[in-house]
Amino acid sequence: MKFSDFGFSDRLMDGIDAMNYDTPTPVQEQVVPLILAGKDLIVSAQTGTGKTASYLLPILQKITTGNPDDHIKALVIVPTRELAIQIAQNLEGFSYFTSVSSIAVYGGGDGASFSTERQALSSGADIVICTPGRMISHLNMGYVNIDRLQFLILDEADRMLDMGFYGDIIKIISFLPTKRQSLLLSATMPPKIRELARKILNQPEEITLSLSKPPAKIVQEAFVVYNKQKVPLVKHLLKSHNFPSVLVFCSRKENVKHLARELKESGFLAEAIHSDLEQAERERVLGAFRSRQLKILVATDILSRGIDIDNIDLVINYDVPHDGEDYVHRIGRTARAETDGIAYTFIGETEHRKFAMIEKLIGQTVTKVTLPPQLGETMSYNPARSDKQQPQRNRRDNRRRPSARRTKGGGGTERAGS
């Protein structure tokens, strides 16, 4: 199947071609026709499956072939400003040859950005991508031209609920016309998502693809370490390979700052991105990483979902994620765009039980590999050990060395422990 088979307008196809989109992903094949048919939808699919294009393209088609007016026609609600920016960039590319207008509305900017948003919202930008809090600020002032809205999209809905936005979402919906087409996209379908879907959707169709399973192309391995070994292990792995693009996730911004500082002091081309940075600085760092001017990015979970960067060679979980879904989203940053990828997780002294729960969720046991000898004694993995129990030391066990790094030509390998 090709994108041309959907019957999109010539102007929209020009944008699709310019974005180098040719063959739809499975989620796009299923979602696009249903949106074009006017159905409400629940879409459950893992990260990297092409969900964004699956709803942007049919909505663009319906807007470009509908009656033009000065009202907001589509509202896309997302959990983070990074995801809002990413979607806005994709939308700009797809709609380049059309007359569709759009704006991303999110917090963290100055007064000038708020004024720009106000002007677009009152004059009626066709598509608005927003974070909940910022949108409520505008809605409360009474000038948002939203009474003829046709499309509501909640993207990364599970993440928004995890971040406490349930009440904000319900409040935003109270401003919207009841007659509209609504779409809910989520990586998981916990009971609260089902409850939200019942409130906002009308007889929805449901599409589920590969829920909560890491892509098979990702080589997953874990190191069981003492906390003091984490920084030396990151440096060792980076020195042992020439990974062109590495993303390191930490659960706390203090760890992000500390690790990025340690890496830079050791001569690595690394930067940090976290909530303390100004938006302009975040965009600069993310842009440098996307263009591969920056080799190593150390980040909090602000980047685990929705960031559209292909060809990341290695993901390192410096800390075990808080839950299995965060783990899937973190390692899903690699092995995208039909490439292979590697994901290493560091299981610290108090993280054994947490990682065991992740293994249970994803339905597989992640291989535990042995630390390089120069990093000191290794620790035994004990999934049942509580955080208060003293970890046991194990000088050398029968665990594997890290997986061989696959070379693109398939002719050679390297080992992380070499």
Protein Blocks (a to p, Z undefined) as FASTA:
>chain_A
ZZklnopafklmmmmmmnopabdcfklmmmmmmmmnopacdddddehiopmmmmmmmmmm
mmmmmccdfbdfbdcddfbfklmmmmmmmmmmmmmmmcbdcddddehiafklmmmmmmmm
mnopabacddfklmmmmmmnopaccklcfbdcdehklmmmmnopmmmmmmmmmmpcfbdc
dddddfbdcfklmmmmmmmpghiadddehehiacfklccddddddfklmmmmmmmmmmmp
ccfbdcdddfbfklmmmmmmmmmmnopacddddfkbcfklmmmmmmmmmnomambdcddf
klmgopacehifbdcdfbacfblklmmmmmmmgoiehiacdddddddfklmmmmmmmmmm
nopacddddddfklopcddddfkbcfkbccdddfbacbdcddddddfklpaccdfkZZ
